[in-house]
Amino acid sequence: MNTSHEIEVLRDAIKANETKNADGKSTIPYGVLFDKTANTLEALNGTLRAAKRQKKVAFDAELLMMPRDKNVLVTWIED
């Protein structure tokens, strides 16, 4: 799988299970995202880091780990 396809899978998972924040952006707790993508993304953290570098997602951590970061919100910031 290539990175752009993985980011599309990530976007679809966020949009399908989203909660809107005050700015109207799609957010999802990392734990929910982890569970929803377990069978579709082999390297969720790698995909999240690539998407963060491309300014498509935002989250308050360098690296998200389960179960420690299960409640950290991942926000899709690109429309």
All heavy atoms as a GROMACS GRO file, in nm:
protein
  620
    1MET      N    1   0.083  -0.118   0.000
    1MET     CA    2   0.000   0.000   0.000
    1MET      C    3   0.088   0.124   0.000
    1MET      O    4   0.188   0.129   0.068
    1MET     CB    5  -0.084  -0.001   0.128
    1MET     CG    6  -0.230   0.018   0.103
    1MET     SD    7  -0.324   0.030   0.256
    1MET     CE    8  -0.419  -0.118   0.241
    2ASN      N    9   0.047   0.226  -0.075
    2ASN     CA   10   0.125   0.349  -0.073
    2ASN      C   11   0.067   0.448   0.027
    2ASN      O   12  -0.046   0.435   0.072
    2ASN     CB   13   0.136   0.408  -0.215
    2ASN     CG   14   0.001   0.453  -0.268
    2ASN    OD1   15  -0.081   0.507  -0.197
    2ASN    ND2   16  -0.021   0.428  -0.397
    3THR      N   17   0.147   0.546   0.062
    3THR     CA   18   0.110   0.639   0.168
    3THR      C   19  -0.017   0.716   0.135
    3THR      O   20  -0.103   0.734   0.222
    3THR     CB   21   0.225   0.738   0.195
    3THR    OG1   22   0.342   0.663   0.226
    3THR    CG2   23   0.193   0.830   0.310
    4SER      N   24  -0.033   0.761   0.013
    4SER     CA   25  -0.153   0.839  -0.020
    4SER      C   26  -0.279   0.754  -0.006
    4SER      O   27  -0.382   0.803   0.041
    4SER     CB   28  -0.143   0.901  -0.160
    4SER     OG   29  -0.132   0.800  -0.258
    5HIS      N   30  -0.271   0.627  -0.044
    5HIS     CA   31  -0.387   0.538  -0.026
    5HIS      C   32  -0.414   0.515   0.123
    5HIS      O   33  -0.530   0.516   0.165
    5HIS     CB   34  -0.364   0.405  -0.097
    5HIS     CG   35  -0.476   0.309  -0.074
    5HIS    ND1   36  -0.601   0.326  -0.130
    5HIS    CD2   37  -0.484   0.197   0.002
    5HIS    CE1   38  -0.680   0.228  -0.089
    5HIS    NE2   39  -0.611   0.149  -0.010
    6GLU      N   40  -0.310   0.495   0.201
    6GLU     CA   41  -0.327   0.475   0.345
    6GLU      C   42  -0.389   0.598   0.411
    6GLU      O   43  -0.473   0.585   0.501
    6GLU     CB   44  -0.193   0.440   0.410
    6GLU     CG   45  -0.145   0.303   0.373
    6GLU     CD   46  -0.008   0.270   0.430
    6GLU    OE1   47   0.062   0.362   0.476
    6GLU    OE2   48   0.027   0.153   0.428
    7ILE      N   49  -0.350   0.716   0.367
    7ILE     CA   50  -0.408   0.839   0.422
    7ILE      C   51  -0.556   0.849   0.384
    7ILE      O   52  -0.638   0.895   0.463
    7ILE     CB   53  -0.326   0.963   0.380
    7ILE    CG1   54  -0.190   0.959   0.450
    7ILE    CG2   55  -0.401   1.093   0.413
    7ILE    CD1   56  -0.092   1.067   0.407
    8GLU      N   57  -0.592   0.804   0.264
    8GLU     CA   58  -0.733   0.801   0.225
    8GLU      C   59  -0.812   0.706   0.315
    8GLU      O   60  -0.923   0.738   0.358
    8GLU     CB   61  -0.747   0.758   0.080
    8GLU     CG   62  -0.703   0.862  -0.020
    8GLU     CD   63  -0.709   0.811  -0.163
    8GLU    OE1   64  -0.778   0.710  -0.190
    8GLU    OE2   65  -0.645   0.874  -0.250
    9VAL      N   66  -0.755   0.590   0.345
    9VAL     CA   67  -0.819   0.494   0.436
    9VAL      C   68  -0.836   0.558   0.574
    9VAL      O   69  -0.941   0.546   0.638
    9VAL     CB   70  -0.739   0.363   0.444
    9VAL    CG1   71  -0.793   0.271   0.553
    9VAL    CG2   72  -0.741   0.291   0.308
   10LEU      N   73  -0.732   0.627   0.619
   10LEU     CA   74  -0.737   0.697   0.747
   10LEU      C   75  -0.848   0.802   0.747
   10LEU      O   76  -0.929   0.809   0.840
   10LEU     CB   77  -0.601   0.764   0.775
   10LEU     CG   78  -0.590   0.849   0.900
   10LEU    CD1   79  -0.602   0.762   1.025
   10LEU    CD2   80  -0.458   0.924   0.900
   11ARG      N   81  -0.853   0.883   0.643
   11ARG     CA   82  -0.957   0.986   0.632
   11ARG      C   83  -1.096   0.923   0.636
   11ARG      O   84  -1.185   0.970   0.709
   11ARG     CB   85  -0.941   1.064   0.501
   11ARG     CG   86  -1.050   1.170   0.480
   11ARG     CD   87  -1.067   1.211   0.336
   11ARG     NE   88  -1.109   1.095   0.259
   11ARG     CZ   89  -1.073   1.072   0.133
   11ARG    NH1   90  -0.994   1.156   0.069
   11ARG    NH2   91  -1.116   0.965   0.069
   12ASP      N   92  -1.116   0.816   0.561
   12ASP     CA   93  -1.247   0.751   0.557
   12ASP      C   94  -1.286   0.697   0.695
   12ASP      O   95  -1.402   0.707   0.734
   12ASP     CB   96  -1.248   0.640   0.453
   12ASP     CG   97  -1.235   0.692   0.310
   12ASP    OD1   98  -1.253   0.814   0.288
   12ASP    OD2   99  -1.206   0.611   0.221
   13ALA      N  100  -1.190   0.642   0.767
   13ALA     CA  101  -1.218   0.589   0.901
   13ALA      C  102  -1.254   0.702   0.998
   13ALA      O  103  -1.345   0.687   1.080
   13ALA     CB  104  -1.097   0.511   0.953
   14ILE      N  105  -1.184   0.814   0.988
   14ILE     CA  106  -1.215   0.928   1.074
   14ILE      C  107  -1.354   0.981   1.041
   14ILE      O  108  -1.436   1.003   1.130
   14ILE     CB  109  -1.108   1.038   1.060
   14ILE    CG1  110  -0.975   0.989   1.119
   14ILE    CG2  111  -1.153   1.168   1.129
   14ILE    CD1  112  -0.856   1.081   1.090
   15LYS      N  113  -1.383   1.001   0.912
   15LYS     CA  114  -1.512   1.056   0.872
   15LYS      C  115  -1.628   0.963   0.909
   15LYS      O  116  -1.735   1.010   0.946
   15LYS     CB  117  -1.513   1.083   0.721
   15LYS     CG  118  -1.413   1.187   0.676
   15LYS     CD  119  -1.460   1.325   0.708
   15LYS     CE  120  -1.367   1.428   0.648
   15LYS     NZ  121  -1.411   1.563   0.672
   16ALA      N  122  -1.607   0.833   0.899
   16ALA     CA  123  -1.714   0.737   0.927
   16ALA      C  124  -1.747   0.728   1.076
   16ALA      O  125  -1.857   0.686   1.112
   16ALA     CB  126  -1.675   0.599   0.874
   17ASN      N  127  -1.654   0.767   1.161
   17ASN     CA  128  -1.672   0.753   1.306
   17ASN      C  129  -1.652   0.885   1.380
   17ASN      O  130  -1.624   0.886   1.499
   17ASN     CB  131  -1.574   0.648   1.359
   17ASN     CG  132  -1.594   0.515   1.292
   17ASN    OD1  133  -1.686   0.442   1.324
   17ASN    ND2  134  -1.509   0.482   1.196
   18GLU      N  135  -1.670   0.993   1.311
   18GLU     CA  136  -1.634   1.125   1.361
   18GLU      C  137  -1.730   1.180   1.466
   18GLU      O  138  -1.845   1.141   1.476
   18GLU     CB  139  -1.630   1.225   1.246
   18GLU     CG  140  -1.768   1.256   1.189
   18GLU     CD  141  -1.764   1.344   1.065
   18GLU    OE1  142  -1.656   1.387   1.023
   18GLU    OE2  143  -1.872   1.370   1.011
   19THR      N  144  -1.675   1.275   1.539
   19THR     CA  145  -1.750   1.369   1.621
   19THR      C  146  -1.699   1.505   1.576
   19THR      O  147  -1.579   1.520   1.553
   19THR     CB  148  -1.720   1.348   1.770
   19THR    OG1  149  -1.753   1.215   1.806
   19THR    CG2  150  -1.799   1.444   1.856
   20LYS      N  151  -1.785   1.602   1.560
   20LYS     CA  152  -1.741   1.736   1.518
   20LYS      C  153  -1.697   1.817   1.640
   20LYS      O  154  -1.765   1.817   1.742
   20LYS     CB  155  -1.854   1.810   1.446
   20LYS     CG  156  -1.898   1.745   1.317
   20LYS     CD  157  -1.797   1.764   1.210
   20LYS     CE  158  -1.853   1.711   1.077
   20LYS     NZ  159  -1.763   1.735   0.968
   21ASN      N  160  -1.584   1.885   1.626
   21ASN     CA  161  -1.538   1.972   1.735
   21ASN      C  162  -1.601   2.111   1.719
   21ASN      O  163  -1.683   2.132   1.628
   21ASN     CB  164  -1.384   1.977   1.742
   21ASN     CG  165  -1.321   2.046   1.624
   21ASN    OD1  166  -1.386   2.108   1.541
   21ASN    ND2  167  -1.189   2.035   1.614
   22ALA      N  168  -1.564   2.205   1.802
   22ALA     CA  169  -1.622   2.340   1.799
   22ALA      C  170  -1.598   2.411   1.667
   22ALA      O  171  -1.676   2.497   1.626
   22ALA     CB  172  -1.567   2.423   1.914
   23ASP      N  173  -1.491   2.374   1.597
   23ASP     CA  174  -1.459   2.435   1.468
   23ASP      C  175  -1.524   2.362   1.351
   23ASP      O  176  -1.501   2.396   1.236
   23ASP     CB  177  -1.307   2.436   1.446
   23ASP     CG  178  -1.235   2.523   1.548
   23ASP    OD1  179  -1.294   2.622   1.594
   23ASP    OD2  180  -1.119   2.490   1.581
   24GLY      N  181  -1.601   2.257   1.381
   24GLY     CA  182  -1.666   2.179   1.276
   24GLY      C  183  -1.576   2.076   1.211
   24GLY      O  184  -1.610   2.018   1.109
   25LYS      N  185  -1.459   2.053   1.271
   25LYS     CA  186  -1.365   1.954   1.217
   25LYS      C  187  -1.396   1.815   1.271
   25LYS      O  188  -1.447   1.801   1.383
   25LYS     CB  189  -1.220   1.990   1.255
   25LYS     CG  190  -1.176   2.126   1.208
   25LYS     CD  191  -1.153   2.128   1.060
   25LYS     CE  192  -1.096   2.263   1.016
   25LYS     NZ  193  -1.087   2.274   0.874
   26SER      N  194  -1.365   1.715   1.193
   26SER     CA  195  -1.389   1.576   1.232
   26SER      C  196  -1.284   1.531   1.332
   26SER      O  197  -1.164   1.544   1.306
   26SER     CB  198  -1.382   1.485   1.109
   26SER     OG  199  -1.477   1.525   1.013
   27THR      N  200  -1.328   1.477   1.446
   27THR     CA  201  -1.236   1.426   1.547
   27THR      C  202  -1.276   1.285   1.586
   27THR      O  203  -1.392   1.245   1.571
   27THR     CB  204  -1.234   1.514   1.674
   27THR    OG1  205  -1.362   1.508   1.736
   27THR    CG2  206  -1.198   1.656   1.642
   28ILE      N  207  -1.178   1.211   1.635
   28ILE     CA  208  -1.202   1.075   1.680
   28ILE      C  209  -1.097   1.041   1.785
   28ILE      O  210  -0.980   1.078   1.770
   28ILE     CB  211  -1.195   0.975   1.560
   28ILE    CG1  212  -1.235   0.834   1.601
   28ILE    CG2  213  -1.060   0.979   1.494
   28ILE    CD1  214  -1.250   0.738   1.483
   29PRO      N  215  -1.135   0.975   1.893
   29PRO     CA  216  -1.034   0.932   1.990
   29PRO      C  217  -0.941   0.828   1.926
   29PRO      O  218  -0.986   0.743   1.847
   29PRO     CB  219  -1.116   0.870   2.103
   29PRO     CG  220  -1.254   0.923   2.086
   29PRO     CD  221  -1.270   0.946   1.939
   30TYR      N  222  -0.814   0.834   1.961
   30TYR     CA  223  -0.718   0.740   1.904
   30TYR      C  224  -0.758   0.595   1.927
   30TYR      O  225  -0.743   0.512   1.837
   30TYR     CB  226  -0.578   0.767   1.962
   30TYR     CG  227  -0.475   0.668   1.915
   30TYR    CD1  228  -0.436   0.664   1.782
   30TYR    CD2  229  -0.417   0.578   2.003
   30TYR    CE1  230  -0.342   0.572   1.738
   30TYR    CE2  231  -0.323   0.487   1.960
   30TYR     CZ  232  -0.285   0.484   1.828
   30TYR     OH  233  -0.192   0.394   1.784
   31GLY      N  234  -0.811   0.563   2.044
   31GLY     CA  235  -0.851   0.425   2.072
   31GLY      C  236  -0.957   0.375   1.977
   31GLY      O  237  -0.953   0.260   1.931
   32VAL      N  238  -1.054   0.459   1.944
   32VAL     CA  239  -1.160   0.422   1.849
   32VAL      C  240  -1.098   0.405   1.710
   32VAL      O  241  -1.126   0.308   1.639
   32VAL     CB  242  -1.273   0.526   1.847
   32VAL    CG1  243  -1.374   0.496   1.739
   32VAL    CG2  244  -1.340   0.535   1.984
   33LEU      N  245  -1.014   0.499   1.670
   33LEU     CA  246  -0.948   0.491   1.540
   33LEU      C  247  -0.863   0.364   1.531
   33LEU      O  248  -0.864   0.295   1.429
   33LEU     CB  249  -0.861   0.615   1.518
   33LEU     CG  250  -0.792   0.626   1.383
   33LEU    CD1  251  -0.892   0.630   1.269
   33LEU    CD2  252  -0.704   0.751   1.381
   34PHE      N  253  -0.792   0.334   1.638
   34PHE     CA  254  -0.709   0.213   1.643
   34PHE      C  255  -0.796   0.089   1.618
   34PHE      O  256  -0.761   0.003   1.537
   34PHE     CB  257  -0.641   0.205   1.780
   34PHE     CG  258  -0.545   0.092   1.796
   34PHE    CD1  259  -0.412   0.106   1.761
   34PHE    CD2  260  -0.589  -0.030   1.847
   34PHE    CE1  261  -0.323   0.000   1.777
   34PHE    CE2  262  -0.500  -0.135   1.864
   34PHE     CZ  263  -0.367  -0.121   1.828
   35ASP      N  264  -0.909   0.081   1.687
   35ASP     CA  265  -0.999  -0.034   1.670
   35ASP      C  266  -1.059  -0.040   1.531
   35ASP      O  267  -1.068  -0.148   1.472
   35ASP     CB  268  -1.112  -0.030   1.773
   35ASP     CG  269  -1.064  -0.055   1.915
   35ASP    OD1  270  -0.953  -0.111   1.933
   35ASP    OD2  271  -1.138  -0.018   2.009
   36LYS      N  272  -1.100   0.074   1.476
   36LYS     CA  273  -1.167   0.078   1.346
   36LYS      C  274  -1.073   0.048   1.230
   36LYS      O  275  -1.117   0.006   1.124
   36LYS     CB  276  -1.235   0.213   1.323
   36LYS     CG  277  -1.343   0.244   1.423
   36LYS     CD  278  -1.458   0.147   1.413
   36LYS     CE  279  -1.568   0.182   1.511
   36LYS     NZ  280  -1.678   0.088   1.508
   37THR      N  281  -0.943   0.072   1.249
   37THR     CA  282  -0.848   0.050   1.139
   37THR      C  283  -0.760  -0.073   1.159
   37THR      O  284  -0.669  -0.096   1.080
   37THR     CB  285  -0.758   0.174   1.119
   37THR    OG1  286  -0.684   0.198   1.238
   37THR    CG2  287  -0.839   0.296   1.080
   38ALA      N  288  -0.787  -0.151   1.261
   38ALA     CA  289  -0.702  -0.267   1.293
   38ALA      C  290  -0.687  -0.363   1.175
   38ALA      O  291  -0.580  -0.421   1.156
   38ALA     CB  292  -0.758  -0.341   1.414
   39ASN      N  293  -0.790  -0.378   1.095
   39ASN     CA  294  -0.784  -0.472   0.982
   39ASN      C  295  -0.755  -0.405   0.848
   39ASN      O  296  -0.745  -0.474   0.747
   39ASN     CB  297  -0.916  -0.548   0.972
   39ASN     CG  298  -0.939  -0.636   1.094
   39ASN    OD1  299  -0.846  -0.696   1.147
   39ASN    ND2  300  -1.063  -0.643   1.139
   40THR      N  301  -0.743  -0.273   0.847
   40THR     CA  302  -0.721  -0.203   0.719
   40THR      C  303  -0.588  -0.130   0.710
   40THR      O  304  -0.538  -0.110   0.600
   40THR     CB  305  -0.835  -0.103   0.692
   40THR    OG1  306  -0.848  -0.015   0.804
   40THR    CG2  307  -0.967  -0.174   0.667
   41LEU      N  308  -0.532  -0.089   0.823
   41LEU     CA  309  -0.403  -0.019   0.823
   41LEU      C  310  -0.303  -0.097   0.907
   41LEU      O  311  -0.321  -0.111   1.027
   41LEU     CB  312  -0.417   0.122   0.880
   41LEU     CG  313  -0.491   0.223   0.794
   41LEU    CD1  314  -0.507   0.355   0.869
   41LEU    CD2  315  -0.419   0.247   0.663
   42GLU      N  316  -0.198  -0.146   0.843
   42GLU     CA  317  -0.096  -0.222   0.914
   42GLU      C  318  -0.013  -0.133   1.006
   42GLU      O  319   0.031  -0.176   1.111
   42GLU     CB  320  -0.004  -0.292   0.816
   42GLU     CG  321  -0.072  -0.406   0.743
   42GLU     CD  322   0.025  -0.477   0.650
   42GLU    OE1  323   0.147  -0.476   0.676
   42GLU    OE2  324  -0.023  -0.534   0.551
   43ALA      N  325   0.011  -0.010   0.961
   43ALA     CA  326   0.098   0.080   1.037
   43ALA      C  327   0.025   0.211   1.064
   43ALA      O  328   0.055   0.314   1.003
   43ALA     CB  329   0.226   0.105   0.959
   44LEU      N  330  -0.072   0.207   1.154
   44LEU     CA  331  -0.152   0.326   1.184
   44LEU      C  332  -0.063   0.442   1.226
   44LEU      O  333  -0.081   0.555   1.178
   44LEU     CB  334  -0.256   0.295   1.292
   44LEU     CG  335  -0.339   0.413   1.341
   44LEU    CD1  336  -0.414   0.479   1.226
   44LEU    CD2  337  -0.434   0.368   1.450
   45ASN      N  338   0.033   0.419   1.313
   45ASN     CA  339   0.119   0.529   1.359
   45ASN      C  340   0.200   0.590   1.245
   45ASN      O  341   0.216   0.711   1.238
   45ASN     CB  342   0.212   0.483   1.472
   45ASN     CG  343   0.150   0.508   1.608
   45ASN    OD1  344   0.096   0.614   1.632
   45ASN    ND2  345   0.156   0.409   1.694
   46GLY      N  346   0.250   0.507   1.156
   46GLY     CA  347   0.323   0.559   1.040
   46GLY      C  348   0.234   0.643   0.951
   46GLY      O  349   0.275   0.749   0.901
   47THR      N  350   0.111   0.597   0.931
   47THR     CA  351   0.015   0.671   0.849
   47THR      C  352  -0.022   0.803   0.917
   47THR      O  353  -0.029   0.908   0.852
   47THR     CB  354  -0.110   0.586   0.824
   47THR    OG1  355  -0.071   0.463   0.763
   47THR    CG2  356  -0.208   0.658   0.732
   48LEU      N  357  -0.044   0.800   1.049
   48LEU     CA  358  -0.075   0.923   1.123
   48LEU      C  359   0.040   1.022   1.114
   48LEU      O  360   0.018   1.143   1.095
   48LEU     CB  361  -0.106   0.891   1.269
   48LEU     CG  362  -0.244   0.835   1.297
   48LEU    CD1  363  -0.253   0.783   1.440
   48LEU    CD2  364  -0.351   0.941   1.272
   49ARG      N  365   0.162   0.975   1.129
   49ARG     CA  366   0.278   1.065   1.121
   49ARG      C  367   0.291   1.127   0.983
   49ARG      O  368   0.320   1.246   0.970
   49ARG     CB  369   0.405   0.991   1.161
   49ARG     CG  370   0.411   0.963   1.310
   49ARG     CD  371   0.532   0.883   1.345
   49ARG     NE  372   0.653   0.958   1.309
   49ARG     CZ  373   0.750   0.987   1.392
   49ARG    NH1  374   0.742   0.945   1.516
   49ARG    NH2  375   0.854   1.054   1.353
   50ALA      N  376   0.269   1.047   0.878
   50ALA     CA  377   0.276   1.099   0.742
   50ALA      C  378   0.165   1.202   0.719
   50ALA      O  379   0.190   1.308   0.661
   50ALA     CB  380   0.263   0.985   0.640
   51ALA      N  381   0.044   1.173   0.766
   51ALA     CA  382  -0.067   1.266   0.751
   51ALA      C  383  -0.042   1.395   0.831
   51ALA      O  384  -0.078   1.504   0.786
   51ALA     CB  385  -0.198   1.200   0.795
   52LYS      N  386   0.020   1.383   0.947
   52LYS     CA  387   0.051   1.500   1.028
   52LYS      C  388   0.156   1.587   0.958
   52LYS      O  389   0.144   1.709   0.956
   52LYS     CB  390   0.101   1.456   1.166
   52LYS     CG  391   0.112   1.570   1.266
   52LYS     CD  392   0.145   1.519   1.405
   52LYS     CE  393   0.143   1.632   1.507
   52LYS     NZ  394   0.171   1.583   1.642
   53ARG      N  395   0.256   1.525   0.899
   53ARG     CA  396   0.358   1.600   0.824
   53ARG      C  397   0.296   1.674   0.706
   53ARG      O  398   0.341   1.783   0.669
   53ARG     CB  399   0.468   1.508   0.773
   53ARG     CG  400   0.574   1.476   0.875
   53ARG     CD  401   0.696   1.411   0.812
   53ARG     NE  402   0.666   1.293   0.735
   53ARG     CZ  403   0.658   1.169   0.782
   53ARG    NH1  404   0.679   1.146   0.910
   53ARG    NH2  405   0.631   1.068   0.704
   54GLN      N  406   0.193   1.613   0.646
   54GLN     CA  407   0.124   1.676   0.532
   54GLN      C  408   0.014   1.772   0.577
   54GLN      O  409  -0.061   1.824   0.496
   54GLN     CB  410   0.065   1.567   0.442
   54GLN     CG  411   0.169   1.481   0.375
   54GLN     CD  412   0.109   1.370   0.293
   54GLN    OE1  413  -0.004   1.379   0.246
   54GLN    NE2  414   0.184   1.264   0.274
   55LYS      N  415   0.003   1.792   0.708
   55LYS     CA  416  -0.095   1.884   0.768
   55LYS      C  417  -0.238   1.845   0.734
   55LYS      O  418  -0.325   1.929   0.712
   55LYS     CB  419  -0.066   2.028   0.726
   55LYS     CG  420   0.078   2.069   0.758
   55LYS     CD  421   0.087   2.210   0.801
   55LYS     CE  422   0.228   2.256   0.823
   55LYS     NZ  423   0.304   2.192   0.922
   56LYS      N  424  -0.263   1.713   0.736
   56LYS     CA  425  -0.399   1.662   0.714
   56LYS      C  426  -0.466   1.624   0.844
   56LYS      O  427  -0.588   1.623   0.852
   56LYS     CB  428  -0.395   1.542   0.619
   56LYS     CG  429  -0.349   1.583   0.482
   56LYS     CD  430  -0.345   1.468   0.386
   56LYS     CE  431  -0.285   1.517   0.256
   56LYS     NZ  432  -0.353   1.471   0.141
   57VAL      N  433  -0.387   1.591   0.946
   57VAL     CA  434  -0.441   1.559   1.078
   57VAL      C  435  -0.362   1.635   1.184
   57VAL      O  436  -0.249   1.678   1.160
   57VAL     CB  437  -0.436   1.407   1.111
   57VAL    CG1  438  -0.520   1.327   1.016
   57VAL    CG2  439  -0.295   1.355   1.118
   58ALA      N  440  -0.425   1.646   1.301
   58ALA     CA  441  -0.357   1.707   1.416
   58ALA      C  442  -0.388   1.623   1.538
   58ALA      O  443  -0.498   1.569   1.552
   58ALA     CB  444  -0.406   1.850   1.437
   59PHE      N  445  -0.288   1.607   1.624
   59PHE     CA  446  -0.305   1.542   1.754
   59PHE      C  447  -0.191   1.587   1.843
   59PHE      O  448  -0.085   1.627   1.795
   59PHE     CB  449  -0.311   1.389   1.744
   59PHE     CG  450  -0.201   1.326   1.663
   59PHE    CD1  451  -0.084   1.286   1.723
   59PHE    CD2  452  -0.217   1.306   1.527
   59PHE    CE1  453   0.018   1.226   1.649
   59PHE    CE2  454  -0.116   1.245   1.453
   59PHE     CZ  455   0.001   1.206   1.513
   60ASP      N  456  -0.216   1.584   1.975
   60ASP     CA  457  -0.120   1.638   2.071
   60ASP      C  458  -0.027   1.530   2.126
   60ASP      O  459  -0.034   1.496   2.243
   60ASP     CB  460  -0.195   1.705   2.187
   60ASP     CG  461  -0.267   1.830   2.145
   60ASP    OD1  462  -0.220   1.895   2.051
   60ASP    OD2  463  -0.370   1.861   2.206
   61ALA      N  464   0.058   1.480   2.039
   61ALA     CA  465   0.159   1.382   2.081
   61ALA      C  466   0.255   1.362   1.964
   61ALA      O  467   0.220   1.387   1.850
   61ALA     CB  468   0.094   1.249   2.119
   62GLU      N  469   0.373   1.317   1.997
   62GLU     CA  470   0.469   1.283   1.892
   62GLU      C  471   0.435   1.146   1.835
   62GLU      O  472   0.437   1.124   1.715
   62GLU     CB  473   0.611   1.283   1.949
   62GLU     CG  474   0.718   1.255   1.847
   62GLU     CD  475   0.732   1.364   1.741
   62GLU    OE1  476   0.704   1.480   1.770
   62GLU    OE2  477   0.770   1.329   1.627
   63LEU      N  478   0.402   1.053   1.925
   63LEU     CA  479   0.371   0.916   1.888
   63LEU      C  480   0.258   0.868   1.978
   63LEU      O  481   0.265   0.880   2.099
   63LEU     CB  482   0.494   0.827   1.907
   63LEU     CG  483   0.478   0.679   1.878
   63LEU    CD1  484   0.453   0.657   1.729
   63LEU    CD2  485   0.604   0.604   1.921
   64LEU      N  486   0.152   0.815   1.918
   64LEU     CA  487   0.038   0.766   1.995
   64LEU      C  488   0.055   0.618   2.024
   64LEU      O  489   0.091   0.541   1.935
   64LEU     CB  490  -0.091   0.791   1.918
   64LEU     CG  491  -0.124   0.938   1.892
   64LEU    CD1  492  -0.243   0.951   1.799
   64LEU    CD2  493  -0.151   1.009   2.023
   65MET      N  494   0.028   0.580   2.148
   65MET     CA  495   0.043   0.441   2.190
   65MET      C  496  -0.083   0.396   2.263
   65MET      O  497  -0.141   0.472   2.340
   65MET     CB  498   0.162   0.426   2.285
   65MET     CG  499   0.295   0.468   2.226
   65MET     SD  500   0.353   0.360   2.097
   65MET     CE  501   0.397   0.217   2.191
   66MET      N  502  -0.123   0.272   2.238
   66MET     CA  503  -0.236   0.213   2.310
   66MET      C  504  -0.181   0.138   2.429
   66MET      O  505  -0.076   0.078   2.419
   66MET     CB  506  -0.310   0.115   2.219
   66MET     CG  507  -0.404   0.180   2.122
   66MET     SD  508  -0.539   0.265   2.201
   66MET     CE  509  -0.642   0.129   2.253
   67PRO      N  510  -0.247   0.136   2.540
   67PRO     CA  511  -0.372   0.205   2.573
   67PRO      C  512  -0.350   0.346   2.631
   67PRO      O  513  -0.446   0.416   2.655
   67PRO     CB  514  -0.436   0.115   2.678
   67PRO     CG  515  -0.320   0.056   2.751
   67PRO     CD  516  -0.211   0.039   2.646
   68ARG      N  517  -0.226   0.385   2.649
   68ARG     CA  518  -0.196   0.513   2.714
   68ARG      C  519  -0.267   0.631   2.647
   68ARG      O  520  -0.320   0.719   2.715
   68ARG     CB  521  -0.044   0.536   2.710
   68ARG     CG  522   0.000   0.667   2.772
   68ARG     CD  523   0.146   0.698   2.744
   68ARG     NE  524   0.160   0.733   2.604
   68ARG     CZ  525   0.275   0.737   2.540
   68ARG    NH1  526   0.387   0.706   2.602
   68ARG    NH2  527   0.281   0.770   2.413
   69ASP      N  528  -0.270   0.635   2.516
   69ASP     CA  529  -0.323   0.750   2.442
   69ASP      C  530  -0.461   0.727   2.383
   69ASP      O  531  -0.502   0.798   2.291
   69ASP     CB  532  -0.225   0.789   2.331
   69ASP     CG  533  -0.091   0.834   2.385
   69ASP    OD1  534  -0.090   0.908   2.485
   69ASP    OD2  535   0.012   0.796   2.329
   70LYS      N  536  -0.535   0.631   2.435
   70LYS     CA  537  -0.663   0.595   2.374
   70LYS      C  538  -0.762   0.710   2.369
   70LYS      O  539  -0.850   0.713   2.283
   70LYS     CB  540  -0.724   0.475   2.444
   70LYS     CG  541  -0.770   0.500   2.585
   70LYS     CD  542  -0.826   0.376   2.648
   70LYS     CE  543  -0.870   0.407   2.790
   70LYS     NZ  544  -0.921   0.288   2.855
   71ASN      N  545  -0.750   0.809   2.458
   71ASN     CA  546  -0.843   0.921   2.460
   71ASN      C  547  -0.792   1.046   2.391
   71ASN      O  548  -0.863   1.148   2.387
   71ASN     CB  549  -0.881   0.954   2.605
   71ASN     CG  550  -0.957   0.841   2.669
   71ASN    OD1  551  -1.044   0.780   2.606
   71ASN    ND2  552  -0.926   0.808   2.792
   72VAL      N  553  -0.672   1.041   2.335
   72VAL     CA  554  -0.619   1.156   2.261
   72VAL      C  555  -0.700   1.173   2.132
   72VAL      O  556  -0.722   1.077   2.058
   72VAL     CB  557  -0.470   1.136   2.226
   72VAL    CG1  558  -0.419   1.246   2.134
   72VAL    CG2  559  -0.386   1.131   2.354
   73LEU      N  560  -0.746   1.296   2.108
   73LEU     CA  561  -0.826   1.320   1.989
   73LEU      C  562  -0.738   1.340   1.866
   73LEU      O  563  -0.641   1.415   1.869
   73LEU     CB  564  -0.915   1.442   2.008
   73LEU     CG  565  -1.028   1.428   2.107
   73LEU    CD1  566  -1.105   1.558   2.120
   73LEU    CD2  567  -1.121   1.314   2.068
   74VAL      N  568  -0.775   1.273   1.759
   74VAL     CA  569  -0.713   1.289   1.629
   74VAL      C  570  -0.812   1.370   1.546
   74VAL      O  571  -0.929   1.332   1.535
   74VAL     CB  572  -0.684   1.153   1.562
   74VAL    CG1  573  -0.627   1.172   1.422
   74VAL    CG2  574  -0.589   1.070   1.648
   75THR      N  575  -0.768   1.482   1.491
   75THR     CA  576  -0.855   1.572   1.416
   75THR      C  577  -0.814   1.576   1.270
   75THR      O  578  -0.697   1.598   1.238
   75THR     CB  579  -0.848   1.715   1.475
   75THR    OG1  580  -0.880   1.708   1.614
   75THR    CG2  581  -0.942   1.810   1.405
   76TRP      N  582  -0.911   1.556   1.181
   76TRP     CA  583  -0.888   1.570   1.037
   76TRP      C  584  -0.901   1.718   1.006
   76TRP      O  585  -1.007   1.777   1.026
   76TRP     CB  586  -0.988   1.488   0.957
   76TRP     CG  587  -0.958   1.491   0.811
   76TRP    CD1  588  -1.017   1.570   0.717
   76TRP    CD2  589  -0.857   1.415   0.743
   76TRP    NE1  590  -0.959   1.548   0.594
   76TRP    CE2  591  -0.862   1.454   0.608
   76TRP    CE3  592  -0.765   1.320   0.784
   76TRP    CZ2  593  -0.777   1.398   0.512
   76TRP    CZ3  594  -0.680   1.265   0.688
   76TRP    CH2  595  -0.686   1.303   0.556
   77ILE      N  596  -0.793   1.783   0.962
   77ILE     CA  597  -0.795   1.928   0.944
   77ILE      C  598  -0.802   1.972   0.800
   77ILE      O  599  -0.820   2.089   0.771
   77ILE     CB  600  -0.674   1.995   1.014
   77ILE    CG1  601  -0.542   1.936   0.967
   77ILE    CG2  602  -0.687   1.983   1.164
   77ILE    CD1  603  -0.420   2.004   1.027
   78GLU      N  604  -0.790   1.878   0.709
   78GLU     CA  605  -0.802   1.914   0.567
   78GLU      C  606  -0.944   1.885   0.523
   78GLU      O  607  -1.002   1.784   0.561
   78GLU     CB  608  -0.704   1.830   0.484
   78GLU     CG  609  -0.703   1.868   0.339
   78GLU     CD  610  -0.604   1.786   0.260
   78GLU    OE1  611  -0.635   1.668   0.234
   78GLU    OE2  612  -0.499   1.836   0.227
   79ASP      N  613  -1.003   1.974   0.441
   79ASP     CA  614  -1.140   1.951   0.395
   79ASP      C  615  -1.149   1.855   0.281
   79ASP      O  616  -1.074   1.806   0.219
   79ASP     CB  617  -1.204   2.083   0.352
   79ASP     CG  618  -1.232   2.171   0.473
   79ASP    OD1  619  -1.261   2.115   0.580
   79ASP    OD2  620  -1.223   2.293   0.458
   0.00000   0.00000   0.00000
